[in-house]
Amino acid sequence: MRVSDLFIYPLKSARAIALPAADIDAYGLPGDRRAMITDPHGHFITQRELPDLARIEIRPEAGAFRLLMQGKPEISVPPPRPEIRMDVSVWKSTVSAALADAESNRQLSEWLGREVRLVFFDGQAQRTANAEWAGEGTPVSFTDGYQILVTTTGSLRALNDDLAAHGEGSVGMERFRPNIVIDTDEAWPEDRWAAIEIAGIRFDLVKPCSRCIMTTQDQLTGSREVANPMPAMGRIRMSADRRVPGPLFGWNVTPRGSGRITVGDVVRVLEERPEAWALKVRDRR
């Protein structure tokens, strides 16, 4: 098995950036989910409620950012001033984030047709993953909950096979917004993996990822008038464990070291679970 793709999402819920190689640190892939859009009260906003975020491209440039959206004048966001901050919420976490300048926030609000704020996870921001799954003191940025999301090509093929069998089209891996994609012949081997190694770095697979409406949206346009993977996941990937309810695709991963990984690197399984994650058995007709 080898790494087939690497991605970061500098602005949470906006477009991905594909990388040929990536450093790994305690937060995962540097630059991933370091910026986020919130409402004026600091509550995070994603494609779940604002599909147009899929149309935003962010380009990091020497501490600053450029935001691009088709048909809109680009926004050049200067480095945030660390003393200008606001408390923001990401699910159950509250984070002190650096606030973008007023002009960038004004332009971004015009783009999106509602008042928003752009915030940054800087050196003063602090947040940790759920200790029950990832262990004590494991840091995260503005991700939904954990440092890295891993998916496998064999599992996507199996999902698309089920979609095709029911005349429901097909979907690409971008729908699941992974950080590390592993090329596998087998479907769902990740359900058994407890830990893997890439380039000498250990990655613990700590929790399967339950999926939501974002998987039904085109990741360039935000449109939901496209093939929908949720029916197939409902047939073949419904969790039977109440701790993580709903349809599953991919695993949340916590790195236990630092270094650099590259597309093409060999992936080695270090530990397997005694049993694969439990799934509900459904009538698949």
C-alpha positions, 0 to 999 in steps of 0.5 A: 500500500502507498500514499496516493494523495495528500490534501490540506484545507487551509480555510475550513469548508473551502477548497482543497490544496493537493500537495506532493509532500507534507510535513507532519506535526502534532496538529497533523498537516501544517496549514490545514484548517488554520482559517475559518469563517464564523457568524458575527457571534463567533459560531463556525460556518461550514458548507452544511449551512452555506454551500457556497463555501465550496467555491472559495479558493484560499492561497497562503502567501508568506503569512498573508492570504488571497481569497478567490471566488469566480466572478468576484474581485479577489480579497488580499487578507493581510496577516492578522494582528494577534492582539485583535481576537474573538472567541469562536466556537467549533462544535463544543470547543471555544477557541480564542482566534485572531480576527481578520481585518475589517475590510477583508471581513466586509468584502467576504460578507459581500461575497457570501450575502451575509455578515461573516467573520474570518478568523485564524488559528494562530500561535495563541490559539489552543484546542485539544481533541477529545481525550476519550478517543485521541488521548490527553493533550493532543492538539487540533486546529479548526478541524471538526475534531481530530488531526488527520482524516485518512481514506482508502481508494479500495473503499471508494471503489466499493462505495461506487460499486454499490452506487452503480448497482443501484443506478445512482452514479458515482462520486470522487474522493474529494466529497470526503475531504481527506488529508491522506489517501491510501491506495488499497486493493481491498475495501474497508481495511481501515476498519481493522487498522489500529495503527499505521506507519508512513515514513517512520511516523506512527499514526493511530486510527482513533475514531471512524468518521461519521458523514453528513450532508457535505458529502452530497455537495459538489466540492467546486460549485457547492451544488447538491444536484449531483450524485449522492453517496448517502444512500450507498453509505446507508446500505453498507456503512451504517455504524452499529456502535452508538458512540459513533452513529450514522454512516461512516467513511474514513478514519480520524487519525492522530499522529504520534511523531513528526517528519515528512511524508510524500505521495508514493510512500509505503504504508505499513500496518503496525497494529490491527484491532481484534475486530473490525468496527461494527456495522449494521446489516441492512437489506441491500436490494 
